[in-house]
Amino acid sequence: MEKTVEDPPTSAVLLDDCHFSQVIFNSVEKFYIPGGDVTCHYTFTQHFIPRRKDWIGIFRVGWKTTREYYTFMWVNLPIDLNNESAKQQEVQFKAYYLPKDDEYYQFCYVDQDGVVRGASIPFQFRPENEEDILVVTTQGEVEEIEQHNKELCKENQELKDSCVSLQKQNSDMQAELQKKQEELETLRCINKKLELKVKEQEDYWETELLQLKEQNQKMSSENKKMGIRVDQLQAQLSTQEKEMEKLVQGDQDKTEQLEHLKKENDHLFLSLTEQRKDQKKLEQTVEAMKQNETTAMKKQQELMDENFDLSRRLSENKMICNVLQREKERLEGENDVSKKVLPQAHSPSRNAPSAKQMIFVITPWSNSRCTPFV
């Protein structure tokens, strides 16, 4: 096995969770002669972007995770992915790093997260012999093989068309999901602004209510003082009336003084009446302030109801987003199943396998691994 200064990134991701259609391996031979270097040709698909620590490993058929590689080579990053020639890449495995047995192996493209993005058809490391040349002995077998190859090519084309359709559906779903996420983000911003507005309004009404309470307390204090003053005036008036009676009864000579006292009494009555009018105005002002306080409380409740309605709409949008996310994951799962089948359908139709070769039959309903026949 190849020894390097830095081991490649791997993961415990199972075979069923990998994506095999994002990198396609080209010109893979059925077998490679031991003792020679092996060149691996591969192609990036349209939506795949390689990264610095991506690598290509040789895996024995039947592997479960990317930790089971036999040897590997780092991927060369192209300068311009938009250039068509940059999508066609190759790496070379030196002979002294390659397996020495005749087991079946395959190339796998692994990204820097340890996830497989492409896999080749199986191949062997063994010398060429005469058995590989004398395979077809009758014309009937040749026609049967040609018919089988035509059926495989037709099935391969159908799988390609299905993969393109699934990729388009996946792209449409991702665009729709992005649109819903943008709408959700807009609603979040609106809700945040409304929350700030409600908070500012609440602070404003709280300040206004505090001022009204202070004015009410001030009016109450003034009203209390006015009541004390009225009581004092009434007591004073009562005293003056008593004094006037004493003056009338005591001395008729004090008539002028009594008239004077009556005039003063009338003046006090007028002053008392005016003060009572002022008191009534103060009471009306207090009542108006109470009504303003009630109106402020109603407006605050309306803002709280509006905020609750916006929160409910946000929750509903989150539920819609979750449903779309689950639908996306389901479509991606179906897409992954189709992608697993597609790469293995590229088996080159060359000479029929010999008695010592192993044939892998791929069926459209297979969702795990190839079924070997000897």
Buried (B, 14 or more C-beta within 10 A) or exposed (E): EBEEEEEBBBBEBEBEEBBBBBBBBEEBEBBBEBEEEBEBBBBBBEEBEBEEBBBBBBBBBBBEBBEEBBBBBBBEBBEEBEEEEBBEBEBEBEEEBBBEEEBBBBBBBBBBBBBBBBBBBBBBBBEEEEEBEEBEEEEEEEEEBEEEBEEBEEBBEEBBEBBEEBBEEBEEBEEEBEEBEEEBEEBEEEBEEBEEEBEEBBEEBEEEBEEBEEEBEEBEEEBEEBEEBBEEBEEEBEEBEEEBEEBEEEEEEBEEEBEEBEEEBEEBEEEBEEBEEEBEEBEEEBEEBEEEBEEBEEEBEEBEEEBEEBEEEBEEBEEEBEEBEEEBEEBBEEBBBBBBBBBBBBBEEEBBBEEEBBEBEBEEEBEEBBEEEE
